[in-house]
Amino acid sequence: KALLFLGAGSVIHAVDGEQDMRHMGGLRKYIPKTYWMMVIGTLALTGFPFTAGYFSKDAIIESAFAGHNAFAGYAFGMTVIAALMTSFYSWRLIFLTFHGKPRASHEVMHHVHESPMVMLVPLFILAAGALLAGIVFEPYFLGEGYNEFWRTALFSGPENHILHDRHEVPGWVVASPFVAMVVGFALAWQFYIRSPGTPKKIAETHRGLYAFLLNKWYFDELYDFLFVRTAKRVGRFLWKTGDVKIIDGFGPDAISARVLDVTGRAVKLQSGYLYHYAFAMMIGVAVLVTWMMVGGAS
């Protein structure tokens, strides 16, 4: 995966930032080093025999079949289908990007160039791992050295013999990952090399299915409806009710507003006219005399 991601970056660098495979094609002769590194990554990802992905993918599929729970058959079927789809979309990437006629503009194709060594050396290192890591580490990860290598890092119950049981599965189970890989490759070759017009015809024939898949099963729209809009509504409620009405209405802002009201009215009493103050003093004296008279009478 790391090899393919860095390889994609090398391709994007070569085509001046373009990221849509539909606007590429025919790049193999312009960036051969990047091409072969991505082919190696694709072989490993699809589980080509004796690459790094071969050992892990086959172990997962065989273990799924050998499982003793109610979902073992379902898990096995899904992993085989996933292996087929992985092979299909991986080779689709290779064929659309590097094979066929160039679909980029003449200006872009004129400036296509191989990446510098500072970008290619990491690809070479990862490619070596994609080719050889499975052969080197399989005895430690999955073979006789499993217990000694993993020790307490991975816990397996005493009744768990799945790594042994996977070697007892039928031959057709062992062959199923390879068959899925070949079928995926063949479909990609048919659609994007031998008959590149077929995908467009299928899309026009099944517009609803094409739109559904093109929009990623409308997962983004569903996520927006269930989570994003709900979060916005909750946030708006907390803002309008909690912040504006409660905190601003009864909290520090409200207290400061009341203080301003009181001081504003007090300021109005300070008119600056002498006769206003004299009148207020007269009222005060009258109130005081009245209070003293009433108090003395009682």
N, C-alpha and C positions, 0 to 999 in steps of 0.2 A: 504494500500500500504506500509506504513512504517513497519507494522508487517511482511509482506511478504518479504520485503527487508532485514530486520534484521534476519528473519528466514532463508533466503538464506545464509546469512553470517554465521549463526550457522551451517548450513549443510556443507558449504565449510570448516569451521573449523574442523568439524568432520571427513571429508574425506581427510584431509591433503592437502587442496588447490585445489582439483579437482572441476571444474566448469561446466563440460559437463554432463548433465543429462543422456545422453546415456551411460555413464560409471558409473552410480550409480545403483539404484534399491535395494529393500529389506532392506532399512535403518530403517523402522518403528520400529522394535524390538530393534535396537541399540540406537536410539535417540528418545524415545517416547515423551518426553516433547516437543522437537522441532517439532515433527510430529503433535501433536495435536494443537500446536500454529499456525502452517501453515494451518491446516485444518480450524481452526476458521477464519483465514485471508481470506482463499479461499471462505468460506461460505459468509463472509461479502462482498467480492469483487464481487461475482456472484449474490448478491442480495437475499440471502436466507431469507425467511420471518422473519421479526422483528429484523434482524441484522442491523448494521449501513447503509450498502449499499442498503438494501431493500427500505428504505424510500426515499433516494435521487434518486436512479435509477428509481423507479416507478414514482416519481414526474416528472422527466425529460421526460420520455417516454409519460406519459399522457399529459403533457403540450405541447409536440411536436405535438401530435394528435389534441389537442384542439386549436392550433394556428390558426390564421385567415389570414396568408399570403400564398402566392402561393407555398411555399416550405414546408408547414406543413406536407403534406403526405409523401414527400420524407424524411424529417427529421425523421418522425415516423418510416418509414421502415428501415432506416439506423441504428437508435438506437436499434431497435429490433434485427437486424442482429448483431450489435456490442455486444449486450447482449449475444447472442448465442455463438459468437466467444470467448468472454471473459470467459464464462463458460467452453467452450471446452479447451482452452489453459491453464486455471487455473487448471482444474482437470487433464489435461495431465501432468502438473508439478507435482502434487501430486502422480499420478500413476507411472510415470517414476522414480521418486526419491525414493519413500518410499515403493512401492509395487513390486510384481514380484520377479524374481530371481536376486541376486546380479550380477552386470555386471562389478564391479571393480575387480582389482587383489586381490589375496588372501592376499597379504601383506597389502594392503590398508584396506580391510575388517577386518583384524586382529587388526588394530589400531583404528577402528572407535569408537568414544566415545562421550558421551553427553557433551554439552558445560557447562562451569562453571556457577554458579549462577549470576556472574556479567554480563553475557551475557543473561541469561534466564529471570532475573527480568524485564528488559524492555519489553520482549516479553509478559510476564504475564500482565503487565500494559496495553499494546496496545491491547491485546486480550480482556481485560475487556471493553475497549472502543469500539472495533469492535462489541462486543455482545450487549452492553447496551447504547451506545451513541445515537443511533437512537431513542430508546424508551424515553430516558430522554429529548432530545433536540428537537424532532420533533414538539411539540406544539409551541416552540419558533421560530424555523427555518421556518416552513411551515404552522403551524396551527393558532389558534386564537391569539397567542401572536406575530405574524409576524411583524405587524406594530410597536408595542411597543419595540420589541427586536432590529430590524434593524434601525428604525427611518430614519435618513438621510443617513445612510451608503449605502443603496440600494434604488435607485429612481425608482418608478413605476408611470407611468402617470395615471391620474384619470380615463381614459377609459380602463386601463389594468386590466382585471379581470381574468387573466389566472389561478391563484391559485384557484379561485372559479370554473372556467369552467372545470378544469381538473377532478373535482368530478362528472361532468355530462357526461363523456365519456361512451361509451357502455361497457358492461361487458367483451366482448372479448378483448377490448383494455387493460383493467385492468389485464386480465389474461395473455396477451401476454408476459410480461417479465418473469413470472414464467414458462410458456411453453418453452420459449427460454432457460432459465436456465436448465430445465430438459432435453431438447434435447441436449444441449451442454454436459451435464454430461453423458448422454447415449452414445453419440458418442465417447467420451473419454474412457468410460468404454469398449465399444465394441472394439476399436482400440488398447488399451494398457493393458487391463486386460483379457478380454474374448478371443480375437483373436489378439495377439501382432504381428503376422506375416502379418496382413493385410496392415499396412502402407507401408511395404517394397514392397509388391506386387503392390500396387497402384503406388508407385514411379517408379517401373520398367516398369509398363504399360504406364505411362504418364511421360516419362523422361523429355520432354520439360517443362511441367508444374511444375514438381518437381524441375528442375534446376532453373526455374524462381522464385519459392517461396523460395528455399534454398538460393539463392543469394539476397534475400530481394527485389524482383522486380527489381533488378539491380539499385536500387536507389543510392547506393554509386558510381557506375560507371557513372551514369547519372550526379550526383552532381560533380564528378571529371571532367567530360567532359565539363560541362557548366560553372562551377565556378572555380575549382582549376586550370585547364589548362589555362583558360582565364586569371586568375589572374597572373599566372606565365608568360604568354606571355607579359602582360602589364608591369609587374615588370621588365622583361628582357629588354623590349624596353626602359623603363625609365632609366634603369641602363646603357645600351650601348649608348643610344642617349643623354639622359639628363645629366647623371653623367659623363660618360667617354668623350664624344665628346664635350659637351657644357661647363659643369662646369670645368672639367679637362683641356679641350682644350683652353678655353678663361678666366677661372677664376684664382684664386690664384695660382694654380699649373702651369698654363701657364705663368703667370707673373714671378714666381720664376724661371721657366726654361729659360725664356729670359734673366733674370738677370745673371743666371749662364753662358749663352752663351757669354754675353758681357764681364763679368769678366774673363771668360776663354780666350777670345781673347786679352783682355788687359794684362793678365798675360803673354801671349806669347810675347808681346812687351818688357816685362821686362826680357831681356835675361841674364843680369848680366855682359856682356862684355863691357869694357870701350870704345872700338872703335865704338861700336854700338851707345852709347850715344853721342860720339863726332860727329859722322856722322849725328845723328838727330839734334844736336845743329847747325851744319853747314847748314843743310837744313832750319832750323828755322831762322837763321840769314839771309840766302839768301832770303827767303820769305819776311822777315821784310824790308830788304834793297830795294828789288824790289817794295814793297808796298809804301815805302817812296818816291822813285824816281818817281813812277807813280803819286803819289799824289802831289808831288812838281811840276811836269810838268804841271798838269792840273790847 
